[in-house]
């Protein structure tokens, strides 16, 4: 852009007011995220329990820098809700000269992660806890157009950020509406439907693997909160000699018996065909004359269905809260006519397609601010 580069120390000064005695009351604290991801409230601290003897009280609009993690972009602007927050000696505070630099200009510099390449380079070759001292931070040169130009650019960035935020809110609202629609449709599907045990509808199936030492096997896991199956690792059979393995087929309803209480339940997809699971993966194969796996998963995603899983996972802590392979077959599930289930599956497939389109669109929207920051600050060039 042809703007002058100015040493940060010309427009900022370290804040040097310290507090040595704290009152016995809760103090706000701040968390400074890595890679320019912002400054947010942290868990409050009780002044009577804080052992460090040198503290500062932050003011909204100040720059806060993590002594240890500034080399990873952990710096930013204290937000309004952070006014009065307690900062330990592991953080430095700086005041900006409002006659030369806009607080929002600096905030966008930090969001662009402008400082990490230079501060990180200074810390290379030292330990993982290499600190960034105030003098080193103030030596960084920043692009500094006239104040009016800063404000004009900030207003442009704010407008785009506002549009992106509004879009995110609208997308969240549409997703909530779609979830509500699916829940109502599912409730209609199972209204007055007969109940039958999983042993009949989708019995537990074990397909033992005859492990060959020189053959590679891909082992699966199931993510919590209904986030699907993932491929954990691929290793030769010789590495699995201590455990039994079982084949996974497309369409299997898979429960992680250790984490089903945390919604680790999923349906195997086409790319999971031929993978393996250990004895902790409970695989149920839907009887094609009675149920579809997608419909069964939809049931276990309902409060009623999930409660049946938790109720059959005895224990009080995660390690012992195990879904019983003996109790799972006894869980009763609604079994409406197959065509009703397939119609709901088509509705779910349509919802997934809509989510995919929205996700792709969200990625494009999320790229707007980084693209503008790159254009303004050349942050990508500095990080290369």
C-alpha positions as CSV (number, residue, x, y, z in Angstrom):
1,X,0.0,0.0,0.0
2,X,3.0,2.3,0.2
3,X,2.4,3.2,3.9
4,X,5.3,4.0,6.1
5,X,6.6,1.3,8.5
6,X,6.8,2.7,12.0
7,X,8.5,1.2,15.0
8,X,5.7,0.2,17.4
9,X,7.5,1.9,20.2
10,X,6.8,5.3,18.5
11,X,3.1,4.9,18.9
12,X,2.8,2.7,22.0
13,X,4.3,2.6,25.5
14,X,4.5,-0.1,28.2
15,X,2.0,0.4,31.0
16,X,3.9,0.5,34.2
17,X,1.4,0.7,37.1
18,X,1.5,-2.4,39.3
19,X,-0.5,-3.7,42.2
20,X,1.3,-5.6,45.0
21,X,-1.7,-6.3,47.3
22,X,-5.0,-7.8,46.1
23,X,-8.3,-7.5,47.8
24,X,-10.0,-10.8,48.9
25,X,-12.6,-10.7,46.1
26,X,-13.1,-12.2,42.7
27,X,-11.1,-10.5,39.9
28,X,-11.8,-10.8,36.2
29,X,-9.1,-12.5,34.1
30,X,-8.3,-12.7,30.4
31,X,-7.3,-15.5,28.1
32,X,-5.1,-14.4,25.1
33,X,-5.6,-16.9,22.3
34,X,-2.8,-18.0,19.9
35,X,-2.5,-16.8,16.3
36,X,-4.3,-13.6,16.7
37,X,-7.6,-15.2,17.6
38,X,-8.6,-12.7,20.2
39,X,-8.7,-11.8,23.9
40,X,-11.6,-13.3,25.8
41,X,-12.7,-13.5,29.4
42,X,-11.2,-16.3,31.5
43,X,-12.2,-18.0,34.8
44,X,-12.2,-15.3,37.5
45,X,-9.5,-15.5,40.2
46,X,-9.9,-15.0,44.0
47,X,-7.6,-12.3,45.1
48,X,-7.1,-14.1,48.4
49,X,-5.7,-17.1,46.7
50,X,-3.4,-15.5,44.1
51,X,0.2,-16.1,45.1
52,X,2.1,-13.9,42.7
53,X,3.1,-10.6,44.1
54,X,3.2,-8.4,41.0
55,X,0.1,-7.7,39.1
56,X,-1.6,-5.2,36.8
57,X,-5.2,-4.2,36.3
58,X,-6.0,-4.0,32.6
59,X,-8.0,-1.3,30.9
60,X,-10.2,-1.7,27.9
61,X,-8.4,-0.7,24.7
62,X,-5.0,-1.6,26.0
63,X,-2.7,-4.0,24.1
64,X,-2.0,-7.2,26.1
65,X,0.9,-9.5,25.2
66,X,1.7,-12.9,26.5
67,X,5.3,-13.1,27.6
68,X,5.6,-16.8,26.7
69,X,3.2,-17.2,23.8
70,X,3.5,-13.9,21.9
71,X,5.9,-15.9,19.6
72,X,2.7,-17.8,18.6
73,X,0.6,-14.7,18.1
74,X,-0.9,-14.5,21.6
75,X,-1.5,-10.8,21.8
76,X,-4.4,-8.5,21.1
77,X,-6.6,-5.7,22.5
78,X,-8.3,-5.8,25.9
79,X,-12.1,-5.9,25.1
80,X,-14.6,-3.8,27.0
81,X,-15.7,-6.8,29.1
82,X,-12.0,-7.2,30.1
83,X,-11.8,-3.7,31.7
84,X,-10.5,-4.2,35.3
85,X,-9.1,-7.7,34.6
86,X,-6.2,-9.0,36.7
87,X,-3.0,-9.6,34.7
88,X,-0.1,-11.5,36.2
89,X,3.6,-10.8,35.5
90,X,3.4,-13.3,32.6
91,X,1.5,-10.6,30.6
92,X,2.5,-7.1,29.5
93,X,0.2,-4.2,28.9
94,X,0.7,-1.3,26.5
95,X,-1.1,2.0,25.9
96,X,-1.5,3.2,22.3
97,X,-1.2,6.8,21.4
98,X,-4.7,7.7,20.1
99,X,-3.4,10.7,18.1
100,X,-1.3,8.3,15.9
101,X,-2.9,4.9,15.9
102,X,-6.4,3.6,16.2
103,X,-7.1,0.8,18.7
104,X,-9.1,-0.9,16.0
105,X,-6.2,-0.7,13.5
106,X,-4.0,-2.5,16.0
107,X,-6.8,-5.0,16.7
108,X,-6.9,-5.9,13.0
109,X,-3.1,-6.1,12.9
110,X,-3.3,-8.7,15.7
111,X,-6.2,-10.6,14.0
112,X,-4.1,-10.7,10.9
113,X,-1.4,-12.4,13.1
114,X,1.0,-9.7,11.8
115,X,3.4,-10.0,14.7
116,X,3.9,-13.8,14.9
117,X,6.5,-14.2,12.1
118,X,8.9,-11.6,13.5
119,X,8.4,-12.5,17.2
120,X,8.5,-16.2,16.4
121,X,11.7,-15.8,14.4
122,X,13.3,-14.0,17.4
123,X,12.4,-17.0,19.6
124,X,13.7,-19.7,17.3
125,X,16.6,-21.8,18.5
126,X,15.6,-21.3,22.1
127,X,13.5,-23.4,24.4
128,X,9.8,-23.9,24.0
129,X,9.3,-21.3,26.8
130,X,11.3,-18.6,25.2
131,X,9.8,-15.3,26.2
132,X,9.1,-12.1,24.2
133,X,10.3,-9.1,26.2
134,X,8.6,-5.7,25.9
135,X,11.5,-4.1,24.2
136,X,11.5,-6.7,21.5
137,X,7.7,-6.3,21.0
138,X,8.1,-2.5,20.7
139,X,10.8,-2.9,18.1
140,X,8.4,-4.5,15.6
141,X,7.7,-2.2,12.7
142,X,4.0,-1.9,11.6
143,X,2.3,-0.3,8.6
144,X,0.9,3.0,9.8
145,X,-1.2,5.2,7.3
146,X,-2.6,8.5,8.5
147,X,-5.2,8.2,11.3
148,X,-8.1,9.1,8.9
149,X,-7.0,6.3,6.5
150,X,-6.8,3.8,9.4
151,X,-10.3,4.7,10.4
152,X,-11.6,4.4,6.8
153,X,-10.1,0.9,6.4
154,X,-11.2,-0.2,9.8
155,X,-14.8,0.9,8.9
156,X,-14.6,-1.2,5.8
157,X,-13.3,-4.3,7.7
158,X,-16.0,-3.8,10.3
159,X,-18.7,-3.7,7.6
160,X,-17.5,-7.0,6.2
161,X,-17.1,-8.6,9.6
162,X,-20.6,-7.5,10.5
163,X,-22.0,-9.1,7.3
164,X,-20.1,-12.3,8.1
165,X,-21.4,-12.3,11.6
166,X,-25.0,-11.7,10.5
167,X,-24.7,-14.5,8.0
168,X,-23.4,-16.9,10.8
169,X,-26.4,-15.9,12.9
170,X,-28.8,-16.6,10.1
171,X,-27.2,-19.9,9.3
172,X,-27.4,-20.9,13.0
173,X,-31.1,-20.0,13.0
174,X,-31.8,-22.0,9.8
175,X,-29.9,-25.0,11.2
176,X,-32.0,-24.8,14.4
177,X,-35.2,-24.6,12.3
178,X,-34.1,-27.6,10.2
179,X,-33.3,-29.6,13.4
180,X,-36.7,-28.8,14.8
181,X,-38.4,-29.8,11.5
182,X,-36.5,-33.1,11.5
183,X,-37.5,-33.8,15.1
184,X,-41.2,-33.1,14.4
185,X,-41.0,-35.3,11.3
186,X,-39.4,-38.1,13.2
187,X,-42.0,-37.8,16.0
188,X,-44.7,-38.3,13.4
189,X,-42.9,-41.3,12.0
190,X,-42.8,-43.2,15.3
191,X,-46.2,-42.1,16.6
192,X,-48.0,-45.4,17.4
193,X,-45.2,-47.4,15.9
194,X,-44.6,-50.8,17.4
195,X,-41.5,-51.4,19.5
196,X,-39.2,-54.3,19.0
197,X,-35.8,-55.2,20.6
198,X,-32.6,-54.5,18.9
199,X,-31.9,-58.2,18.9
200,X,-34.6,-58.5,16.2
201,X,-34.3,-55.1,14.5
202,X,-30.5,-54.8,14.3
203,X,-28.7,-57.6,16.1
204,X,-25.2,-57.3,17.3
205,X,-22.9,-58.8,14.7
206,X,-19.3,-59.9,15.1
207,X,-17.3,-60.7,11.9
208,X,-13.9,-62.0,13.3
209,X,-10.8,-61.0,11.4
210,X,-8.2,-63.8,10.8
211,X,-5.3,-61.5,11.3
212,X,-2.4,-61.9,8.9
213,X,0.9,-60.5,10.3
214,X,1.9,-58.9,7.0
215,X,-1.4,-57.5,6.0
216,X,-2.3,-53.9,6.8
217,X,-5.6,-53.2,8.6
218,X,-7.3,-49.8,9.1
219,X,-8.9,-49.5,12.6
220,X,-11.8,-47.2,13.2
221,X,-13.1,-45.2,16.1
222,X,-16.3,-43.3,16.7
223,X,-16.3,-39.6,17.5
224,X,-18.4,-38.4,20.4
225,X,-21.6,-36.2,19.9
226,X,-22.7,-38.1,16.8
227,X,-19.7,-36.8,14.8
228,X,-19.2,-40.0,12.8
229,X,-16.6,-42.7,12.3
230,X,-12.9,-41.9,11.8
231,X,-10.0,-44.0,10.8
232,X,-7.6,-44.2,13.7
233,X,-4.6,-45.9,12.2
234,X,-3.4,-48.3,9.6
235,X,-0.9,-50.9,10.8
236,X,0.3,-54.4,9.9
237,X,-1.5,-57.3,11.5
238,X,1.5,-58.1,13.6
239,X,0.8,-54.9,15.6
240,X,-2.7,-56.1,16.5
241,X,-1.6,-59.4,17.9
242,X,-2.8,-58.5,21.4
243,X,-6.4,-57.8,20.5
244,X,-9.3,-59.3,18.5
245,X,-10.5,-57.4,15.4
246,X,-13.9,-57.5,13.6
247,X,-14.8,-56.4,10.1
248,X,-16.9,-53.2,9.6
249,X,-19.4,-53.1,6.7
250,X,-21.2,-50.1,5.1
251,X,-24.5,-49.6,6.9
252,X,-23.3,-51.0,10.3
253,X,-24.7,-49.1,13.3
254,X,-21.6,-48.7,15.4
255,X,-21.5,-48.0,19.2
256,X,-18.3,-47.3,21.0
257,X,-19.1,-49.2,24.2
258,X,-16.7,-46.9,26.2
259,X,-18.1,-43.6,24.9
260,X,-21.7,-44.3,23.8
261,X,-22.7,-42.4,26.9
262,X,-21.1,-39.4,25.2
263,X,-23.0,-40.0,22.0
264,X,-20.3,-41.9,20.2
265,X,-22.8,-43.6,17.8
266,X,-22.5,-43.6,14.0
267,X,-23.4,-45.4,10.8
268,X,-20.6,-46.8,8.7
269,X,-20.4,-45.2,5.3
270,X,-19.1,-46.6,2.0
271,X,-15.5,-45.5,2.7
272,X,-15.6,-47.5,6.0
273,X,-16.2,-50.8,4.2
274,X,-13.4,-53.2,4.9
275,X,-12.1,-51.4,8.0
276,X,-11.8,-53.1,11.3
277,X,-12.9,-52.4,14.9
278,X,-11.7,-53.8,18.1
279,X,-13.9,-55.5,20.7
280,X,-15.0,-52.0,22.0
281,X,-16.8,-51.3,18.8
282,X,-20.3,-52.8,19.0
283,X,-21.6,-53.3,15.4
284,X,-25.3,-53.9,14.8
285,X,-26.5,-54.9,11.3
286,X,-30.1,-53.7,10.5
287,X,-32.5,-56.3,9.4
288,X,-33.4,-55.0,5.9
289,X,-37.0,-56.2,6.4
290,X,-37.5,-54.2,9.5
291,X,-35.3,-51.1,9.6
292,X,-32.8,-48.8,8.0
293,X,-29.6,-47.9,9.8
294,X,-30.1,-44.2,9.3
295,X,-33.5,-44.3,10.9
296,X,-32.2,-46.3,13.9
297,X,-29.4,-43.7,14.3
298,X,-32.0,-40.9,14.2
299,X,-33.8,-42.7,17.1
300,X,-30.7,-42.9,19.2
301,X,-30.1,-39.2,18.6
302,X,-33.5,-38.4,20.2
303,X,-33.6,-37.8,24.0
304,X,-35.6,-41.0,24.4
305,X,-33.2,-43.1,22.4
306,X,-30.1,-41.6,23.9
307,X,-31.5,-42.2,27.4
308,X,-31.9,-45.9,26.6
309,X,-28.2,-46.0,25.8
310,X,-27.2,-44.2,29.0
311,X,-29.5,-46.4,31.0
312,X,-27.7,-49.5,29.7
313,X,-24.3,-48.0,30.3
314,X,-23.7,-48.7,34.1
315,X,-21.0,-47.0,36.0
316,X,-20.3,-43.5,37.4
317,X,-17.1,-42.4,35.6
318,X,-16.2,-42.4,31.9
319,X,-13.8,-45.4,32.1
320,X,-16.4,-47.6,33.7
321,X,-19.5,-46.2,32.0
322,X,-19.6,-48.9,29.4
323,X,-22.5,-49.8,27.1
324,X,-23.2,-53.5,27.8
325,X,-23.1,-55.8,24.9
326,X,-25.7,-57.9,26.7
327,X,-28.1,-55.1,27.4
328,X,-27.8,-53.4,24.0
329,X,-29.8,-56.2,22.2
330,X,-32.6,-55.7,24.7
331,X,-33.1,-52.0,24.0
332,X,-36.5,-51.5,22.3
333,X,-36.7,-49.3,19.3
334,X,-39.7,-48.0,17.3
335,X,-40.3,-49.8,14.0
336,X,-42.7,-48.0,11.7
337,X,-43.2,-49.3,8.1
338,X,-40.1,-49.5,6.0
339,X,-41.4,-46.9,3.5
340,X,-42.0,-44.5,6.4
341,X,-38.4,-45.0,7.5
342,X,-37.0,-44.6,3.9
343,X,-39.1,-41.4,3.5
344,X,-37.5,-40.0,6.6
345,X,-34.0,-41.1,5.4
346,X,-34.6,-39.1,2.2
347,X,-35.5,-36.1,4.3
348,X,-32.3,-36.6,6.3
349,X,-30.2,-36.9,3.1
350,X,-31.7,-33.6,1.8
351,X,-30.9,-31.9,5.1
352,X,-27.3,-33.2,4.8
353,X,-27.0,-31.8,1.3
354,X,-28.2,-28.4,2.6
355,X,-25.7,-28.5,5.4
356,X,-22.9,-29.3,2.9
357,X,-23.9,-26.4,0.7
358,X,-24.1,-24.1,3.7
359,X,-20.7,-25.3,5.0
360,X,-19.0,-24.6,1.7
361,X,-20.7,-21.2,1.6
362,X,-19.5,-20.5,5.2
363,X,-16.0,-21.3,4.3
364,X,-16.1,-18.8,1.5
365,X,-17.6,-16.2,3.9
366,X,-15.0,-17.0,6.5
367,X,-12.3,-16.4,3.9
368,X,-13.4,-12.8,3.3
369,X,-11.8,-11.3,6.4
370,X,-8.4,-13.1,6.0
371,X,-8.4,-12.1,2.3
372,X,-9.0,-8.5,3.2
373,X,-6.4,-8.6,6.0
374,X,-3.9,-10.1,3.5
375,X,-4.7,-7.3,1.1
376,X,-4.3,-4.6,3.8
377,X,-1.4,-6.0,5.8
378,X,0.2,-8.6,3.6
379,X,0.0,-11.0,6.5
380,X,0.3,-14.0,4.4
381,X,3.6,-12.8,2.8
382,X,5.1,-12.2,6.3
383,X,4.0,-15.7,7.5
384,X,5.4,-17.5,4.4
